[in-house]
């Protein structure tokens, strides 16, 4: 699905930047990358396409340029047009692409939605410094060896990732420990502990509390000047009116985990299955919270991009 704009080549994947994103990067205007897995796999239709368009609107309203990222025909597209967004939202054959899948996508010329790790990888190579998402992947519950590709990508890619912590279906203490061990700086946006996706609190620490976008920018500048690899994670609590308490979440999650076991769900299918189960058991409240935190994170990311 071709789009207008400039083309840059990295081996072995072509990066297609639309005119708006290319111009913003060239003139050092604020740009915010957005992932596409939430469109293709994270939210049901039509909530997915409505949310995708709303996130781009929010970023623009905050004075930055949105750059939703996806793969079409084995090529990376940085900044999508309406037809591409609608294809992601409605097609049934969109593959979820982690970095390990990129050679396959190139070789087979696939259409793919990009995960957090792949979006960070491609955004950095396009020259984008800030990326907004919902929740990152992490260490899976019950299997400390099952670790999302998001974590090692955060450890090596110098980008600011604005999120609401790790998805609640994961092992949050082990995920936090992993981030600390591998040197990812974790900031709390106007909060002193790590948000737990649908919940504003987790009991886990952040490395520092920040009140403004300028504070984030100064920390990122210092990290760069020190020559440290990896990302700066800015964690933003879900808006208070959409919060679901940890006790209620843990109860619903325990029921959902039992259901996953009974249905033989495993591997990369676990997280989307559990999120769908939580949406059903909460009568849609978790989906509302997910959309609210995505919108709020896009606002915060645009402010940080402007400050940088």
N, C-alpha and C positions, 0 to 999 in steps of 0.2 A: 504494500500500500504506500506508494511514493508520496512524499510531501516536499514542498519547496524549501529552499534554504541551502546552506553551505554543507559541504561534505569534507570530513577529515578522516584519515586512514590510520588505524592502529592495527597491528597484526594480531589475529587474522580477521578482525571484525570492522566493518565500516560504520562510522558514526555520522548520522544525518542530523544536523542541527537545523531546526526551522529558522526562518529569518529573524523572528522576534528574539529567540534565545541567542542566536549567533551575534546579533547586534548588541544585545545586553552584555554578553561576555566581552566582546571587543571593546566596548566603551566603559567597562567596569561598573555596570549598573547591577543592582541586586537581583539575584536569580535564586529561586527555590526549586530544587528537584522534588518530584513526587513519584512514588512507586505505583506500579500498575497491578500487582497481585490483588490488592484490595478491590480493584474493579472486576477482574476476571474470576477471582475465587473467594474474596473475602466477604462480599455483600451480595444479597440476592437482587435480581432485576425487579423493578427499575431503580431501586435504592442505589445501586452501584453507579449507574450513569449520572443520576442526579447528584450524588456526592462528588463524583469526579469533576463535574462541571462547577459545582459549588466551591470546591477547594481551589480550583484555578481562579475563580472570581474573587475569592477572599484574598489570595496572594496579590492579584492585580490591584484590588481596592486598598491594600496596604502599601502599594508603591513598588512592588517587586514583579518580576516576570516568572510565571510558572513554567516548569519544564517537566511535564509528565513523561516518563521513560518507559519504553516497551520495545519489543523486537518484532519486526515484520520481514518475512522472507529472508531470515537469517542476518538482517542488518539492524543495528541499534538506531532508534529514533529518539532524539532528545527534544521534546516539545511536540505534542501531537495535535492533529486537527480533529474536528468534530467527527468525521467519518471513522478515523482510527479509534477514538474513544468509544464510539458506538459498537464497533467491531469487537473490541475487548469485552464490552459489557454483555454482548448477546451471543457471540460465537461459542460453540461447544467444544472446539478443538484447540483451545488456547493452552499451551503448556506452561507450567510454572517453572521458571528458569532460575536456578542457583548458579553460581559461577562454574560449577562442574559441568553444567548443561550447555554452556556457551559454545564449546567446540561442536557439539551435536546440532545446536541451532544453526550455526554457520554452515556446517556440512550438508544439512538436510533442508536448509532454507525455511526454517520453521517460524511460525508466529508464536510468540511467548510473552507472558507477563513477567515482569521482573520483581524478584523478592527484594527484601531490604538489602541483603548482601550484594546482589547484582546491581541494584539501583545505585548503591554507594560506589561500587566499582566503576560503573559507566559514567556517573555524574562527575566523579573526580577526574576521569580522563577527558571529559568535555570541558573541564575548567570551572565546574560549579562547586562552590564551597559550603553550601547549606542544603540539607535534605530534611524534609518533614515526612513523618510516617505516623502510624498509630502505636503499635508496640513492636519491639524487636523480638527475634527468636532467642533461645537460650538453651539451658540444660533441661532435658525432659525429666519429668517426675518418674521415679522408679528405675531409671537407667542413666546413671551418671556418665556413661560413655556415649549416650545419644545427645550430641551437641549440635545446635543449629550452625549452619555455615555463616550466619550473621555475625557470630562472635569473633572468629578469626579474621573476618573481613574488617570488623571494627578495630581490631588490634593492629592492622597494617595500613589502613587507608586514612589519610589525613583529611577528614571531612567533619563538619558539624552535623550531628544527627539529632533532630528534635523529635521526641517520642514521649509516651506516657509509661515508660518502663518496659519490662518484658511482659508478654502475654500471660495472663493469670493462670493459664493451664500448665505453665512450666514450673520448674523448681526454682523459685525466686532466690532463696539464700545461696544455692550453688551457682546460679547465674551471676549474682552480685559478686561472689567470691572469684569467679572466672574473670570478670571485668577488672577486678582489683589486681589479680595475679598478672594479667597481661597488659597492665598499664594504661587502660582506657580511663581517661578523666571523666568522672560522672558528676555533673552539676545538677542541683535542684532549683528549678525555676520558681522562685518565691516559695520554696518549701525546703524543709530540713531533712526529709527522709525520702527514700525512693518510692515513687508512686507504684501502685500495683494494678495498672491498666484500668479496670472498671472501678477500682477503689483508690482513694487519694493517699492511703497510707499502707505501709508494709512492715514497719518496724526495722527496716534496713537503712543504713546510713548512705548519704551522698558525700562526695569529697568536699563540696563547698556549696553553700547557698548563694544564689545570685538574684538580684532584684531587677536588673536592667539588662537590655541587650548590649549596652556598652561594656558591662562587666564580662559578659560572655566573650565579646570580641577581644578584650584585653587578655583574657585567659588563653584564647586560641592563639593570639599573637605570641604570647610568652612560650606556649608549647612549641610553636613553629621555630622560634628563635633558639630554643634549647635543642633543636634537632630531634625531637621525639617523634617516632612514628605513630600512626594510629589516630583514631577519632576522638572527638570531644562529644560526649553524650549529654544532651540537655534534656532533663526529664521534667515533664509538665503534668501536674495532676489533672485528672478529668474534671470538668466544671462541676461544682458542688451539687447543683440540682440534679445532675445525672448520675451521681455516685451510687454504687451498690456496695453495701458493707461487706467486709471480708468474711464475717461469719456466715452470712447468707451465701456468698459466693462459694465458700469452701464446701458447704452442704450440697449445693447444686453440682459442684464439680465432682464431689465424691460419687454422686449418683451417675454422672456422665461418664466417669472413668469405669464404673462397673458395666455400663452399657457398652462402652468401647471394647472391653474385655470379652463380653458375651458375644459381640458381633465379630470378633477376631480382627479388629482394626489395629493396625500397627504402622510403624515407620512414619513417612511424611504425611500419611493420611490422618494421623492422630489429631494434630492441632485443628485442622478445619472441621473434623468431626466433632471435637469437643466444643468448639465455638458455636457450631450449629445447635448442639444439644443445649448449651447454656441459653442461647436465644430462645429456644422452644420452652425450656423450663422456667425462664424469667418472663415469659409472655412478651418477648420483644424488647425488654428493658436493656439487655446487654447490647443489642444492636443499636438502640438509641444512644447509649453511652459511647459506643464505638464511633458513631458518626459525630457526636458532640466533641469528643476528644480529638478526632482527626481535624475538625474545623478549627478548634482552639490551637492545636499544634501548628497548623498552617499560618495562623496569625502571628504566633510567637516566632516562627522561623523567618517570616518576612521581615519582622523587626530586627532580628539578628543579622540577616543578610544585608539590610540597609546599614546597620552599625559597622559591618565589616567592610 
